[in-house]
């Protein structure tokens, strides 16, 4: 499967960011959907495996909504109130740490 980087990365190592200043740059939108929940119509949800996550934050960077967030332990989480289930995060994850699973309503 192709990703932004061409191929899945084998043997990626974990990184730990010490401050918010070390986070990667990400696109910033002028508007916000924080007042409008957008996750109520999806079919699939991303599920993150912390054991496979290398804290690269590519999922956070490419999420089109404010659904991916960085937890205090440095791993990423998903705010399902805003996640649309688009699968961009899973597609771009270089270590396959994110799987899309059918949501049970």
C-alpha positions in Angstrom: 0.0 0.0 0.0 1.4 3.4 -0.9 1.6 6.2 1.7 2.8 9.7 1.6 6.3 8.3 2.0 6.0 5.7 -0.7 6.2 2.5 1.3 5.5 1.4 4.9 8.5 1.9 7.1 10.1 -1.2 8.5 11.8 -1.1 11.9 10.8 2.5 12.7 11.9 3.6 16.2 9.8 5.4 18.8 10.5 9.0 19.6 9.5 11.0 22.6 8.8 14.7 22.4 9.6 16.7 25.5 7.5 19.8 24.8 4.8 21.1 22.5 7.5 23.1 20.7 8.9 19.8 19.3 5.6 18.7 17.7 5.6 18.7 13.9 4.1 21.6 12.0 0.5 21.0 10.9 -1.9 22.9 8.7 -4.0 25.4 10.6 -7.5 26.2 9.6 -9.1 29.6 10.3 -12.5 28.0 11.0 -13.3 25.3 13.5 -15.7 22.5 13.9 -15.2 22.2 17.6 -18.8 23.4 18.2 -20.2 21.0 15.6 -19.9 17.3 16.3 -19.1 15.6 13.0 -18.7 12.0 14.0 -22.3 10.9 14.2 -22.6 9.5 10.6 -19.5 7.4 10.2 -19.5 3.6 9.6 -15.9 2.8 10.6 -13.7 4.1 13.4 -9.9 4.2 13.8 -8.5 2.0 16.6 -4.9 2.8 17.6 -2.5 0.1 18.8 0.0 1.9 21.1 2.4 -1.0 20.8 2.9 -0.3 17.1 2.7 3.5 17.4 6.1 5.2 17.0 4.8 8.7 17.8 5.5 10.1 14.4 2.2 12.1 14.5 1.5 11.7 10.8 -2.1 10.8 11.7 -2.5 13.9 13.7 -1.0 16.0 10.9 -3.3 14.7 8.2 -6.6 14.4 10.1 -9.0 16.7 8.4 -10.9 17.3 11.7 -9.8 17.9 15.2 -10.3 14.2 16.0 -6.7 13.1 16.5 -5.0 14.4 19.7 -1.7 13.8 21.4 -2.2 12.3 24.9 -0.1 13.2 27.9 2.0 10.0 27.5 2.9 11.1 23.9 0.7 8.6 22.1 -2.2 9.6 20.0 -5.9 9.3 20.8 -9.1 9.7 18.8 -12.0 12.0 19.8 -14.9 10.1 18.3 -17.2 13.1 18.6 -15.3 14.6 15.7 -13.9 11.6 13.8 -15.7 11.1 10.5 -14.2 7.7 9.9 -12.5 8.7 6.7 -9.5 6.4 7.2 -6.8 9.0 6.3 -5.0 8.3 9.6 -4.9 4.6 9.0 -3.8 5.0 5.4 -1.0 7.3 6.3 0.3 5.4 9.4 3.8 4.1 8.4 3.6 1.3 11.0 0.0 0.1 10.5 -0.8 1.1 14.1 -4.3 2.3 13.1 -6.9 -0.1 11.9 -10.4 0.9 10.7 -13.1 -1.2 12.4 -16.8 -1.3 11.8 -18.6 0.8 14.4 -21.3 -0.8 16.5 -24.1 1.7 17.1 
